[in-house]
Amino acid sequence: MATTEHLTSATGTHSRALDSLRAVAVLAVILFHLGLFQPGWLGVPVFFVLSGHFITRTLLQHAGAPRGPRARDFFRNRALRLVPLYLVFCVALTVLAACGEGGRSLPGDLPYIWTWTYNLRPLLPGYTPNGLVLYNHVWSLGLEVQVYLVWAALVLCLSRRSLVRTMPALVLAGPALRVLAWLLLMGAGTSGAGAVQGVYLLPFSYLDAFAVGTCVALPEIRARLPRPAVVVSVTLGAVLVVSLVAVLTGFARTHRVPADLGWPNMLGAGAGWIWQYSMIALAAGALTYALSTPGRAARVFGIAPFAWIGKVSYGAYLIHVPLIGLSVALLSQRDNGRSPGAGTPGPVSIVVFLVVLFGLTAISYRWLEMPWLRRKRNALSPVTSAEPDREGVTS
């Protein structure tokens, strides 16, 4: 059985290991948007699990302090982390729109981008995808900010005993919440495909992912879990079984291995949107549990290059899509408006793209983000304490 010391004795190695998990997630998303790895979009729900984990640890490490200052510090720190680069991103898009560039849909999309609600835009009348790919990915940032509000309230307002009981219930309720969202969308006249997209974009659909992250941050729940190796084996084994079945059935039908390996974007096939989101959340939670536990896995996984990518993953995530869109636009202009090439980019193009991307990311992190990050107060320290509240009450 895991013990509470697994979390309370967290070290820099733990932080590096979880940063490396962030790196895997962001690299998967980048490869997905480059058309190289279709299941790569699953990196987004992995981010949500990690967010639930770190939100909980941050809010509980000063559990003896009053709720007001803790909430103020939390939202201040989140703003210092997210707003500076996002503000530059929004200003750049606004300048493009003012100059008549950036695609026909950009002016109408700007209010949603500025207000962190772009995940709701495709569900509203009058929406059309923008011709130039620049900001399609910010839906997940808006969704995450929306969940921050709910999650901070839950962690701060619930007693410790209630929190420990509520989080597993939310994990189990995930499929039901997605079905409810789908039924509401269908009742509002949305098409079947539109309802599946709505499930993909609404914050309710990922509450179980955040709850999984919270569960593996709570010592009371960790103490009841089997050894990390067992949890990882079971959850990743289930994911691999789903992939194997999809590959075998797809090959039998088409004589080709399906590129999505059984994990198509939005999980629209076979009502996968009901249960496969939960599978990914549980697998990501298992990895978070294992990598936040002292041991060989945390040491091996926390290698410096991956940990650095994880540390700057926010910038890499925000920058990579407009960089792809601008690259495609420039190549199209070079080729007199013709498509710059069908299929996937070649190895040289990929290497050049990644070098430029992480060069820009490093510049952003060093000169734009770090000056603000240094202003954080009571942020998550390398050694954290989230001891159980013996009274069952969070102060």
Disulfide bonds with the S-S distance in Angstrom:
none
